[in-house]
């Protein structure tokens, strides 16, 4: 059984699951249930429920169940999308076309490929009351994204309102994913930041696939999270963190603060934020996201900066190639090294 680990803690008692609603199917549960398994856990202060770091002179531990501190950055992996001056995807560039800068210093590229490799993807959808009339079209659009994706992608579904629920764990089975998308409650408030943090941690725990993606769909601003915008952003900016795509359905609930938050999440991780005025537009958007994911370059480098601290490091990637007047590279804007990893 797959043990799920999130940032959520229940009152003063640690919890290591994104809760699954009663009767949920296709969900991996922790190996040792606790009496509170049917109740949503709450989180406090963004801390990770985990044992303390192991001393350096101790024997190696099994990090499938234990958090450890990385002592230095090994290789930073960037997933980059390139467009020309007319915003058309450019997918045939060689390694030599790219230059990576960390804190303004050019880096030596250590790995490069542009293959359509599988991704681990979290689909995180607002299940609050204002989404009730929109979910059918949103669900269909998400299913079309899944159909247009790599058949070996591993995908999980989280529906959230006041709490995030893992309604389907990692799978490539579209039938299971469809069932999870239709587990609706459409009630309650919107704890967007909590859902993003819990989903990002769950993505991190998938050690089978390196590329990580979050697709977030909501029609409102956060009004219930215990975590803050800053804490959610910090989680997404961990070393080799996920690319986030956001669909913000414009509505009375989607105030400017909600738009700004989704835009910030997408910009900092190399994703894109879309703000359609109608659910009818979402299907075309998800097709665009699927194509974007499958057209990315993967670029790896080992930072030349030997510092072993956790200060933020800014990233910029440029590309030049014959036949193109201007190329724009979209990737994450930076990362925090030495973060807790699993």
N, C-alpha and C positions, 0 to 999 in steps of 0.2 A: 504494500500500500504506500502511496506517496504522501509524505508528511508535508502539509502546507504551512508556511511560516509567513506571518504578516507583522506589521508594526503595532497591531492593536493589542491592548491589554485590558482585561476585564476587571474593573474596580482596582483592587490591589493584587489580584491574582493573575499571573502571566497566562496568556492564551496564545496558541500558535496556529490558529486557523482563521481564514476568511470564512465566516459562518455560512453554512448551507441551510436554506429554509427547510422546515419539516417536510418530508416527502420528496425532497429533491433527488433526482436520479443522475447517474453518470458523474457523480462527484466523489473525488478521493477524500477519505476521511483520515484523521490522525489515527495512529495505531492504538493509542490508549485514550478512549473517550473519557471525558470528565462530566460531572453532573450538569454542567452548564452548556452542553453542546448544542442545545436547541435555541439558546438565547444569543442574540448578537453581542459580540464583544465590543468594548469601548476602548479607546486608546488614550494614552496620557503622555504628553510631552515629547512625542516622537521617538521615544526610546525603543530599543530592540530587546524583545524578550529573549535572552540568550545567556549562556554561561559566560563568565569573565574570560578575557583573552588568556591563552596558555602561555606560560613562561617559556623563554627561548630554550632553556636547557631541558625541557620536558620532551618526552617522546612525541612523535607526530600524532596528531589526532585525526579522526575521521571527520572531515569537514562537510560531509553530507548532512550532519546534524548539528554542527558547532560553528558559531561565528568566529572568525579569526581576523586579526589586523594584518593587512598587507604591509610589508616593510618598505617597498619601493614599487614604482611603476614598472611593470615588465614590458608590455606592449600596448599602446593605445590604439584601439580599432575605431576607425571612422567609417560611417556609411554616408556616402555623398551622392547627391543628385546634381546633374549639370544641365543647364539650359543655355541656348544661344540668345542673341539679342531679340529674337522674336518669341522668346519663351518656349521654344520647342525643345523637347528632351534630346540630349546628345549622349549616345550610349556606346560610341566606338573609339574612345580616346585611349591612348597607351599610357603606361605608367609615367613616362617621361613628360607628359603634358601637365602633371600636377606638382605643385609645391605646397608643402604643409608648413605652417608657422605656429610655433607655440611661444606665447609671450613675445611675439615679434621676431623670434629666431627661427631661421629655416631648419627643418629637420630632415634626417635621412630616412627615406621610405624603406621599410623592411619587408613589407608584404603588400600585394596588390592583386585584386581580381575583379572581374565584372560579370561573374556568372550569376544566373538566377538560382541562388541557393535558398533553401527553406528558412523561414523565420519562425520565431516563437512570438505569438501575438496575443495580446489581451484586448478583448472587446468589452468596453466599460460603458454601460448605457444607463442614463438617468431613468429611474422608475418612479419619479414623483408624480403627484396628481396631474400636473399641467401637461405631462407627456401622454396622457391616456389616448387622446384622439390622434396622436402622431405615431404611435408605436408600430402600427401595421406597416406603414410606408417605410419607416426606419428599419424595421426588421427585414423587410424584403430587400432593401438596399444593402444591408449588411450581408445577407445571404448571397447577393450577387457579387459582392467583394470577395467572399470566401470562394465562390465558384471561379472567379477570375484569378485567384491566387495560386501559388505553387501547391500542387496536391499533397506535398509532404510537409506543409506548414503545420505547426502544432498550435492550436488555438484554444483559449479558454474564454468563458463568458461570465462577466460580473454585472449583475443588475444592482443598482444602488438607489436609495432615497436617503433616509436618515443613517442607514448602515449599508455597507457593501455585502452582497451575498454571492458566493461562488456557485453559480447554477450549473456550470459545466467546467470540469478541469481540462487540462491539455488533451486535445484529441484532433484527429484529422477527419473524423466522421461527421459529415455535414448534417446528417439526420439528428445526431445528438446535439449539435450546435443549434439547429433549428428549434428543437424542443426547449432548450435553455432560453432562447430569445423570446419564447412565448410564455415564460413564467412571469406573469405580470402581477403587480400589486397596484401600481399607479396611485400611490398615496404617500403622504408624508412630506418631509422637507428634503433639502438637497445638500448632502455632505460630500461635495465633489472632491475636495482636497484629501479627505480620508480615503475615498475610493481610489484615487490615483496613487497614493502612497502604498496602500495595501496591494494594489495590482502590480506596481513597480517591483515590490519585494518578491511577489510571487513569480514574476518574470525572471528576476535575478536567480531564483532557485532552480530554474530549468538549466541544467548543465549540459544538456544534449545539443542545444542549438545556440550559436553565438549571437546571431542577429536578433534583436529584440524590438518589438513594435507595440505601441499602445494606440488604439483607436478609441477616442472618447466622444460620446454624443450626449449633449445636454441642451435644455432650453432655458436654463436659469443660472443665476449666480449662486455661489456657495452661501448657504445660510445656516449650516448646522455642523460643520466640521469642528473637531477638537484641535486638529492641526491647522497651521496657517499656510498662506500662499507661499511664504518664504521657505517653510519646511518642506512643502511639496516640491518646490523648485529645486531645493538642495538635494532631495532624494533623486530627482530626475537627472541631476548633473553629476551623479557619481561616475567614476571612471567606467567607460564602456557601458553607459546607461542606455535606456531605450530611446528610440525615435518616437515622438508623440504627434499623432494627427488628431485634430479636433474639429468637430462639427458642432457649431453653436447655432441652434435654431432660434432666430431672432423672434422675440416675443416681449410681452410686458415684463416678464420675469427676468429676461436677459438684459440687465442694465449694463452700463458702460464698464463697470468694474468686472462683470463677468466676461465681457468681450476682451478686455485687457488681460485678464488672467489666462484665458485660452490662447491668446496670441503670444503671450510670454512663454507659456509651456512649449508651444510649437517652435518658436524662434530659437529658444535655447537648446533644443534637442535636434534641430535639423529637419523638423517636420513642417506641416502646413496647417493653418487654421482657416476654416471655411465658415461663412456666416450666411446661409441661405435664408430667404424670407418665407419659403414654403417647404413643407416636407416633400413636395413633388420634385424638388431639386436635389434631394439627397442621393438618389440612385446614381445620377451622373457623377456626383462627387465621389462616391465610394469606388466607382470604376476608375476615376482619376487616381485615387489613392492606391488602388491595386497595381496600376501601371507604374506609378512612381516607385513603389516598393520593389518591383521586379526590374527596375531600370537603374538601380543604384550601383555605384562602385564601392568596393571595400578597400580601404587604405590603412595600413598599419605602420606605426613608427615607434621607436624607443626614444623617449625624450632625452635630449642632450643635457638637460638641467639635472645635476646630481642631487639636488635638494630632496631630503626625505621629510617633507612637511606636508600639511594638508591644505596649504593655500591654494586658492583658485588659480587655474592656469587657462589663459585665453587661447583659443584656436582660430586660425583663419586658413582657408585653403583657396588657392588660385589655380587656374587652368589656362593654358595657351596652346593653340594648335593651328597649323596652316589651314586656311580656308574659313576660319572663324574670326570675325572682327572683335567680338566680345563674348566671353563665356562667364557664366555666373555659377559658382559652386555653392550648394546649400548643404551644410552639415552642422553638427553641434557647435555651439559657440565657445565651449570650454568644459572643464571638469575639475572635480576635487580629487586629487590622488590620495591614497592611503585611507580611503573610506572603509567602513565595515563591509565586507563582502561575504558571500556564502557559497 
